C-alpha cells in the first residue's frame, strides 16, 4: 500500500529531490502530480493517513513524525548530532574504545584525536596542562625531532563542514597562530577555507596521516585520453554513502567514491608554507568547473590499487567501521542520538586509506551534497536512492514481499547490510 501523501522537497538541493522522486516513481508508479512540497499541520491530517516525508531536515515536520510513528515515515532522525558533529563523534568514539578496548574496530579506525572547547587563543596555556596535555607532550617532542620525523596535526572546527576552517600545524606556536587568526576574522576573500566565528569554539585535533595511499586519478581515463607519461600521485579520501533505517538497520552503498586533492601530494614541511590544496580533498573546495569532476572524482572500484590492497578489503573495513560507529551511537544516550522506528536517513561518510590499506573513518555528514559526484557517476546515486526506496520506504508502508534472511555483509537492492540491531528508541515508541 502506497503512502497517501508524498512530501518530497529539498529546496537547496534539487538534484537530491530529483533522485528521491525518481525512486518513488519506480516503486509506486506515481507521477509528479502526487508530490507535495510541504507537510500540512497535524490537525489537517487525519490520523489514519499514511505520510512520507522525504525532505530536508529543517523542513521536516518532526512533531508529526514523533507523534505518529506508525503512519508517518521521515527521511531524517530528529536527534543525531552525536554522529554529524565532529566533536560529538570524537567523544563517542573515545568513550566506546575506552569501554570495549581492542575488540572494536574503532580502536584503530580513527586517527589519534582530541576534542577541545577553545573560545580564545590565550586559553591554550591552561589547556596544555589539562584537556590537551597529551597533545602538548607530542608537540614538545616535535621540538627535538628532525623536520622529516615530526608529527603533524590537523585542526577541524566541530561545527564547520566542506573543509571550512581546517588547518595543519606542527608546534604549539603554530596552533596559537591559527587560533589568533580565527579571532582576527581572517578577512581574506580568496580563502575558500575561511570559517565564520559562530563555527568556532568546539574543535577536533587529529594526528595528520602523512602516509596516505596516493594515486594519480588520470590513470583512469574517462575522456579517452591516454595515461600521462609522468604520474603525479595525489591524496584522496573515500566518500561512502550509508543509510540508517528504523531502530536500527544500517546499509552501505558499494559505489564508494575517491575524491582527490587538486594538486600532487607532498609531505608537510617547515621549509615552505602549507598549501592546503595539496592536503584537503573536499570536493566543495575544488574549482567550480566541469573539469573538476574529471580531474578529482573517481569510483574506488575504478582505481588500480597496489598489491595487497583490494577494493573488497576496503569496502569490508568501511562496513565494519560504520557498524561499530552506529552501534556505539545506539548506546551513547538519547540526548544526542535517538533512533526512531519511523525514520531513515542518508549519510555521507569520509574515510582515509593509509598506504598499507588501513582505513580510518574521519567524519559523518548529514544531507550530503550528492550533486558534487558529477554527471558521469550520477547513475550510482540513482541506483542508491532506488535501493533506499525499496529497503526503507516500501516495507514501512507494508508493501514489501517477505524477504529471505538478509545477513550482515550481503548485498541486495544495491545496498550492503552493515548492522541490524534491535534497540527500543528512548521515549519514541
C-alpha positions as CSV (number, residue, x, y, z in Angstrom):
1,X,0.0,0.0,0.0
2,X,1.4,3.3,-1.0
3,X,1.6,6.4,1.2
4,X,-1.5,8.7,1.0
5,X,0.7,11.8,1.0
6,X,4.1,12.1,-0.6
7,X,6.1,15.1,0.6
8,X,9.4,15.4,-1.2
9,X,11.3,18.6,-1.0
10,X,15.0,19.8,-1.0
11,X,14.8,23.5,-1.9
12,X,18.6,23.9,-1.8
13,X,19.4,20.5,-3.2
14,X,17.2,20.0,-6.3
15,X,19.3,17.1,-7.5
16,X,18.7,15.2,-4.3
17,X,15.0,15.9,-4.7
18,X,15.0,14.6,-8.3
19,X,16.7,11.4,-7.2
20,X,14.1,10.8,-4.5
21,X,11.2,11.5,-6.8
22,X,12.6,9.2,-9.5
23,X,13.0,6.4,-6.9
24,X,9.4,6.7,-5.7
25,X,8.0,6.8,-9.3
26,X,9.7,3.4,-9.9
27,X,8.3,1.7,-6.8
28,X,4.9,3.3,-6.7
29,X,4.2,4.2,-10.4
30,X,3.2,7.7,-9.4
31,X,3.8,10.9,-11.4
32,X,4.8,14.4,-10.4
33,X,1.3,15.5,-9.5
34,X,1.4,13.2,-6.4
35,X,4.3,15.1,-4.8
36,X,3.7,17.9,-2.3
37,X,6.5,20.2,-1.2
38,X,5.3,20.9,2.4
39,X,3.7,18.9,5.1
40,X,0.3,20.1,6.4
41,X,-0.2,20.8,10.1
42,X,-1.1,17.7,12.1
43,X,-4.6,19.0,12.7
44,X,-5.2,18.9,9.0
45,X,-4.1,15.3,8.5
46,X,-6.5,12.5,9.6
47,X,-4.9,10.0,12.0
48,X,-5.1,7.1,9.5
49,X,-3.4,9.0,6.6
50,X,-0.1,7.5,5.7
51,X,2.6,10.2,5.1
52,X,6.0,10.0,3.7
53,X,8.3,13.0,4.4
54,X,11.4,12.7,2.2
55,X,12.8,16.1,2.6
56,X,15.4,18.4,4.1
57,X,15.8,18.3,7.9
58,X,14.9,21.9,8.5
59,X,11.6,21.5,6.5
60,X,10.6,18.2,8.1
61,X,7.6,18.2,10.5
62,X,9.4,16.5,13.4
63,X,6.5,16.7,15.9
64,X,4.2,14.9,13.4
65,X,6.8,12.2,12.9
66,X,7.3,11.7,16.7
67,X,3.6,11.7,17.4
68,X,2.6,9.2,14.6
69,X,5.3,6.6,14.5
70,X,3.1,4.0,12.7
71,X,1.7,6.2,9.9
72,X,4.4,8.8,9.2
73,X,7.8,8.0,7.8
74,X,10.5,10.7,7.7
75,X,13.9,10.8,5.9
76,X,15.9,12.0,8.9
77,X,16.3,11.3,12.6
78,X,15.2,14.2,14.8
79,X,18.2,13.9,17.1
80,X,21.6,12.7,15.5
81,X,24.2,15.3,16.3
82,X,26.3,12.6,18.1
83,X,27.1,11.4,14.6
84,X,27.3,14.5,12.5
85,X,29.2,16.9,14.8
86,X,32.9,16.3,14.7
87,X,33.5,16.9,18.4
88,X,30.5,14.7,19.4
89,X,31.7,11.9,17.2
90,X,35.2,12.1,18.7
91,X,33.7,11.8,22.2
92,X,31.5,8.9,21.2
93,X,34.5,7.0,19.7
94,X,36.7,7.8,22.7
95,X,34.1,6.5,25.1
96,X,33.3,3.4,23.1
97,X,37.0,2.5,22.8
98,X,37.6,3.1,26.5
99,X,34.7,0.7,27.2
100,X,35.4,-2.0,24.6
101,X,39.2,-1.7,24.0
102,X,40.7,-3.6,21.1
103,X,37.5,-5.6,20.5
104,X,36.1,-2.7,18.5
105,X,37.4,-1.7,15.1
106,X,37.2,1.9,16.2
107,X,40.3,1.3,18.4
108,X,42.4,1.5,15.3
109,X,39.9,3.0,13.0
110,X,40.3,6.7,13.9
111,X,43.5,8.8,13.9
112,X,44.7,9.8,17.4
113,X,42.3,12.6,18.3
114,X,41.4,15.2,20.9
115,X,38.4,17.5,21.2
116,X,38.7,20.8,22.9
117,X,36.5,23.9,23.6
118,X,38.5,27.0,22.9
119,X,37.0,30.4,22.6
120,X,40.2,32.4,22.7
121,X,43.8,31.6,21.8
122,X,45.1,32.6,25.2
123,X,43.1,29.7,26.8
124,X,45.7,27.3,25.3
125,X,48.2,27.9,28.1
126,X,45.8,26.3,30.6
127,X,44.7,23.5,28.3
128,X,48.3,22.3,27.8
129,X,48.1,21.1,31.5
130,X,44.5,19.7,31.2
131,X,42.5,18.6,28.1
132,X,45.4,18.9,25.7
133,X,48.1,17.5,28.0
134,X,49.0,14.5,25.8
135,X,48.9,16.7,22.6
136,X,51.2,19.1,24.4
137,X,53.7,16.3,25.1
138,X,53.7,15.3,21.4
139,X,54.2,18.8,20.3
140,X,57.1,19.3,22.8
141,X,58.7,16.1,21.4
142,X,58.5,17.6,17.9
143,X,60.9,20.3,19.1
144,X,63.7,17.8,19.4
145,X,62.9,15.7,16.2
146,X,64.4,16.3,12.8
147,X,62.0,18.0,10.5
148,X,61.2,14.9,8.4
149,X,60.3,13.0,11.6
150,X,58.0,15.5,13.2
151,X,54.4,14.5,13.8
152,X,51.9,16.9,12.2
153,X,48.4,17.6,13.3
154,X,45.2,18.8,11.7
155,X,42.7,21.2,13.4
156,X,39.0,20.9,12.5
157,X,36.2,23.2,13.8
158,X,33.5,20.9,15.1
159,X,30.6,22.8,13.6
160,X,32.0,23.6,10.2
161,X,31.7,21.5,7.1
162,X,33.1,21.2,3.5
163,X,36.6,21.8,4.6
164,X,35.9,25.1,6.3
165,X,38.4,26.2,8.9
166,X,40.7,23.1,8.6
167,X,44.4,23.9,9.3
168,X,47.6,21.9,9.7
169,X,50.3,22.6,12.3
170,X,53.3,21.0,13.9
171,X,54.0,23.0,17.1
172,X,52.3,24.9,19.9
173,X,53.1,28.2,18.3
174,X,51.5,27.1,15.1
175,X,48.3,26.2,16.8
176,X,48.4,29.5,18.7
177,X,48.8,31.5,15.5
178,X,45.9,29.6,13.8
179,X,43.5,30.4,16.7
180,X,44.6,34.0,16.8
181,X,43.9,34.3,13.0
182,X,40.4,33.0,13.6
183,X,39.9,35.7,16.3
184,X,41.0,38.3,13.8
185,X,38.5,37.1,11.3
186,X,40.9,36.1,8.5
187,X,39.2,38.6,6.2
188,X,40.6,37.1,3.1
189,X,38.0,36.8,0.3
190,X,40.2,34.4,-1.6
191,X,40.5,31.9,1.2
192,X,37.9,29.2,0.5
193,X,38.6,27.6,3.8
194,X,37.8,30.6,6.0
195,X,35.4,29.9,8.8
196,X,32.9,32.2,10.5
197,X,33.2,33.0,14.2
198,X,29.9,31.2,15.0
199,X,31.5,27.9,14.0
200,X,34.4,28.3,16.4
201,X,34.7,27.0,20.0
202,X,34.4,23.3,19.5
203,X,37.5,21.8,17.8
204,X,38.8,18.3,17.0
205,X,42.5,17.9,16.7
206,X,43.8,14.8,14.9
207,X,47.2,13.4,14.2
208,X,47.7,14.0,10.5
209,X,48.2,10.9,8.5
210,X,51.4,11.7,6.5
211,X,51.5,8.4,4.6
212,X,48.1,8.1,2.8
213,X,47.6,5.9,-0.2
214,X,48.4,8.0,-3.2
215,X,47.1,7.6,-6.8
216,X,47.1,9.8,-9.8
217,X,43.4,9.9,-10.9
218,X,44.5,10.3,-14.5
219,X,45.4,6.6,-14.7
220,X,41.6,6.1,-15.0
221,X,40.8,7.9,-18.3
222,X,37.2,9.0,-18.6
223,X,37.6,11.1,-21.7
224,X,39.6,8.8,-23.9
225,X,42.9,10.4,-23.2
226,X,46.0,8.3,-22.7
227,X,47.7,7.9,-19.3
228,X,50.3,10.6,-18.9
229,X,54.0,9.6,-19.1
230,X,54.7,11.2,-15.7
231,X,52.3,10.4,-13.0
232,X,51.7,12.8,-10.2
233,X,50.1,10.9,-7.2
234,X,47.6,12.8,-5.2
235,X,46.0,12.4,-1.9
236,X,42.3,11.3,-1.8
237,X,39.7,10.4,0.6
238,X,36.8,8.0,0.3
239,X,33.2,9.2,0.3
240,X,30.9,6.3,1.3
241,X,27.1,6.7,1.4
242,X,25.2,4.8,4.1
243,X,21.6,4.8,5.1
244,X,20.3,4.1,8.5
245,X,16.7,2.7,8.8
246,X,14.5,2.4,11.8
247,X,16.0,1.5,15.2
248,X,18.2,0.3,13.6
249,X,19.4,-1.3,10.4
250,X,22.4,0.1,8.5
251,X,23.2,-0.2,4.9
252,X,26.2,0.8,2.7
253,X,26.3,1.6,-1.0
254,X,29.1,-0.3,-2.6
255,X,29.7,2.6,-5.0
256,X,32.3,4.3,-2.9
257,X,33.9,7.5,-4.4
258,X,37.5,8.5,-4.3
259,X,37.8,12.3,-4.1
260,X,41.2,13.7,-5.0
261,X,43.0,16.8,-4.0
262,X,43.7,19.5,-6.7
263,X,47.5,19.1,-6.6
264,X,50.1,16.3,-6.3
265,X,50.9,15.3,-2.8
266,X,54.0,16.4,-0.8
267,X,54.6,15.7,2.9
268,X,54.0,18.8,5.1
269,X,57.3,20.7,5.6
270,X,58.5,23.6,7.8
271,X,60.6,24.8,4.8
272,X,57.5,26.1,2.9
273,X,54.1,27.5,3.7
274,X,51.3,24.9,3.8
275,X,49.3,24.7,0.6
276,X,46.0,23.3,1.7
277,X,45.0,22.4,-1.8
278,X,47.6,19.6,-1.6
279,X,46.2,18.2,1.6
280,X,42.5,18.9,1.5
281,X,40.4,16.6,-0.7
282,X,36.9,18.1,-0.1
283,X,35.2,18.4,-3.5
284,X,33.5,21.6,-2.3
285,X,36.9,23.2,-2.3
286,X,37.8,22.3,-5.8
287,X,37.4,24.8,-8.7
288,X,33.8,25.1,-9.7
289,X,34.3,23.9,-13.2
290,X,33.1,20.9,-15.2
291,X,36.7,19.7,-15.4
292,X,36.8,19.3,-11.6
293,X,34.7,16.1,-11.8
294,X,37.0,14.8,-14.5
295,X,40.1,15.6,-12.5
296,X,39.1,14.8,-8.9
297,X,36.3,12.2,-8.8
298,X,36.6,8.5,-9.4
299,X,34.9,5.3,-8.2
300,X,37.0,3.4,-5.8
301,X,36.3,0.3,-7.9
302,X,37.9,2.0,-10.9
303,X,41.3,2.6,-9.3
304,X,44.3,0.4,-9.8
305,X,45.3,-0.5,-6.2
306,X,48.7,-1.6,-5.0
307,X,49.4,-5.3,-4.4
308,X,48.0,-6.4,-1.1
309,X,45.1,-3.9,-1.2
310,X,41.8,-4.8,-2.8
311,X,38.5,-3.0,-3.4
312,X,36.7,-5.6,-1.4
313,X,39.0,-5.3,1.6
314,X,38.4,-1.5,1.7
315,X,34.7,-2.0,1.4
316,X,34.7,-4.5,4.2
317,X,36.7,-2.3,6.5
318,X,34.3,0.5,5.8
319,X,31.3,-1.7,6.6
320,X,32.8,-2.8,9.9
321,X,33.7,0.7,11.0
322,X,30.3,2.0,10.2
323,X,28.6,-0.8,12.1
324,X,30.7,0.0,15.2
325,X,30.0,3.7,15.0
326,X,26.3,3.3,14.8
327,X,26.3,0.6,17.4
328,X,28.1,2.9,19.7
329,X,25.7,5.7,19.0
330,X,22.7,3.5,19.9
331,X,24.1,3.1,23.4
332,X,25.6,6.6,23.7
333,X,22.5,8.3,25.2
334,X,19.3,9.6,23.7
335,X,20.3,13.2,24.3
336,X,22.5,13.2,21.2
337,X,21.2,10.3,19.1
338,X,17.8,8.8,19.1
339,X,16.9,6.0,16.7
340,X,13.3,6.2,15.6
341,X,11.3,3.3,14.2
342,X,9.7,5.6,11.6
343,X,12.7,7.3,10.2
344,X,15.6,6.6,7.8
345,X,18.5,8.8,6.8
346,X,21.2,9.0,4.2
347,X,24.7,10.0,5.5
348,X,27.9,10.8,3.6
349,X,30.9,9.3,5.4
350,X,34.5,10.4,4.8
351,X,37.3,7.9,5.2
352,X,41.1,7.9,4.5
353,X,43.2,5.0,3.3
354,X,46.7,4.6,4.6
355,X,49.4,3.4,2.2
356,X,49.2,-0.1,3.7
357,X,45.5,-0.3,3.1
358,X,44.3,0.5,6.6
359,X,41.1,2.6,6.6
360,X,40.3,5.4,9.0
361,X,36.9,7.0,9.5
362,X,37.1,10.8,9.6
363,X,33.6,12.2,9.8
364,X,29.9,11.6,9.1
365,X,27.8,14.2,7.2
366,X,24.1,14.7,7.1
367,X,22.4,15.8,3.9
368,X,25.5,15.1,1.8
369,X,26.0,17.2,-1.3
370,X,25.5,14.3,-3.7
371,X,25.4,16.6,-6.7
372,X,29.2,17.0,-6.3
373,X,29.5,13.4,-7.5
374,X,29.1,14.8,-11.1
375,X,27.0,13.7,-14.0
376,X,29.3,10.8,-15.1
377,X,28.6,8.9,-11.9
378,X,25.0,10.0,-11.3
379,X,23.8,6.5,-12.1
380,X,25.4,5.3,-8.9
381,X,23.3,7.8,-6.9
382,X,20.0,6.9,-8.6
383,X,20.7,3.3,-8.0
384,X,21.3,4.0,-4.4
385,X,18.1,6.1,-4.0
386,X,16.2,3.3,-5.7
387,X,17.5,0.9,-3.1
388,X,16.6,3.2,-0.3
389,X,13.0,3.4,-1.5
390,X,12.8,-0.4,-1.7
391,X,14.5,-1.1,1.6
392,X,13.4,1.8,3.8
393,X,10.2,3.2,2.4
394,X,8.2,0.3,0.9
395,X,8.5,-2.0,3.9
396,X,7.3,0.7,6.3
397,X,4.0,1.1,4.4
398,X,3.5,-2.7,4.2
399,X,4.2,-3.3,0.5
400,X,7.3,-5.4,0.6
401,X,7.3,-9.1,-0.1
402,X,8.7,-11.1,2.7
403,X,12.5,-11.2,2.3
404,X,14.5,-14.3,3.0
405,X,17.1,-13.7,5.7
406,X,19.4,-10.9,4.8
407,X,22.7,-11.5,6.6
408,X,25.1,-8.7,7.5
409,X,27.7,-8.4,4.7
410,X,25.2,-9.5,2.0
411,X,24.1,-7.1,-0.8
412,X,20.5,-6.6,-2.0
413,X,18.9,-3.8,-3.9
414,X,22.3,-2.2,-4.4
415,X,22.9,-1.9,-0.7
416,X,25.2,-3.9,1.7
417,X,23.8,-4.7,5.1
418,X,26.2,-3.5,7.8
419,X,24.3,-3.8,11.0
420,X,20.9,-5.0,12.3
421,X,20.2,-4.0,15.9
422,X,17.0,-4.3,18.0
423,X,17.0,-1.3,20.2
424,X,14.0,0.4,21.6
425,X,14.1,4.1,20.9
426,X,14.1,6.0,24.2
427,X,10.8,7.8,24.6
428,X,9.8,7.3,21.0
429,X,7.8,4.1,21.0
